[in-house]
């Protein structure tokens, strides 16, 4: 699992033909959590991989009241890694809350 120390995170919703919605809020860290998968073998021997949980990002130290108040659904997240100075950006599908002051975002493949 990779963890980045950050000061803020930016959520965006991109649209066709209009400006994106954008929200930047304070955040302490972002962790990338790998997905979990299982393989099933069919009667003919074919292997099928099932997604148990998609890869995701955990944003810690965010104000959930701010996230709950937005009326649009973000589809992109970005942040500045304080250690390397690099900006990271990920496409996301949805958000849901896992624990206090933490939001979990599924990474869109």
Buried (B, 14 or more C-beta within 10 A) or exposed (E): EEBBBBEBBBBBBEEEEEEEBBBEBEBBBBBBBEEEEEEEEEEEEEEEEEEEEBBBBBBBBBEBEEBEEBEEEBBBBBBBBEEEEEEBEBBBBEBEEEEEEBBBBBBEE
